[in-house]
Amino acid sequence: MRKLSECLLYGIVDLAYVEASRSCQVAEAMIEGGVDLLQLRGKKASIEQLTNLSRQLHEVTAAASVPLIVNDHPEIASSVPVEGVHVGQDDAPMDSVRRTVDRPIWVGKSTHSLEQAMAAEREGADYIGFGPVYATPTKPDYAPVGLTDINTVYQKVRLPIFCIGGIKRDNLVSVIAAGARRVVIVSGLLKASDITEYARGCKDMLLEASNPSGITKSE
């Protein structure tokens, strides 16, 4: 399984954008394009539906050595061997998540300020999402953090940091220039006419930023 430290491009199979019946097809397209880490998110789906989809998706992701994260519901990770759980600021504390799952997993946390990012590191997060960088309908209750604090967060927090929120291929260069080296892309990927090609373009930009002196482009 791919190490968290190796992951640059984080994709989300969000049921607000993707029909459940197409989730595995979409995941395969993202993985083919170079997505390193996948999350299943379904804010309005039942636990039963998310558990079944997690099981199906994990067959796809495990075959490609791509870790699968479930959003919000640690109980899913008790019955499906996903690699991690992602929680928000209002969800269960990380120690509670780990007790619920009772096996080694990654726990990621959404953060919306430098203070929250540093608190998540102290709390024991394995990685953080930082944003929303730009306004996005998936985070309507949070004002955009903008580009200014990205570099500071990377300096202050010694965890893998995935910038998130309104990031698309056409503004990714600005996010990278602000200091980001890992990103989450949601609607840009899911609404692309060619998900694989879109992901590949984003991954190549991230690879170049991580190693500007002679890299191998994503296959």
Number of C-alpha atoms within 10 A of each C-alpha: 11 13 11 16 12 11 19 24 25 23 26 27 26 20 18 14 14 16 11 18 10 11 20 19 12 21 25 17 20 28 22 18 22 26 26 24 25 25 24 24 20 21 14 9 13 10 14 10 12 22 21 14 17 26 17 14 23 24 14 18 21 16 9 15 15 22 22 26 26 28 23 20 20 24 15 22 24 14 12 17 18 23 22 22 26 26 23 16 12 8 14 14 16 22 12 12 21 19 11 15 20 12 12 10 17 20 23 26 27 24 23 20 17 19 11 16 25 18 14 23 18 10 13 16 23 21 23 27 23 25 29 25 21 19 18 19 10 15 15 10 9 14 14 18 18 15 19 12 17 24 15 12 20 18 10 13 18 12 19 20 26 23 28 26 24 22 25 21 17 9 11 18 16 13 23 20 13 16 19 23 24 24 26 27 23 21 22 18 25 22 12 12 10 13 20 20 17 21 28 21 15 24 24 19 18 22 19 15 18 15 10 10 8 8 12 10 14 16 8
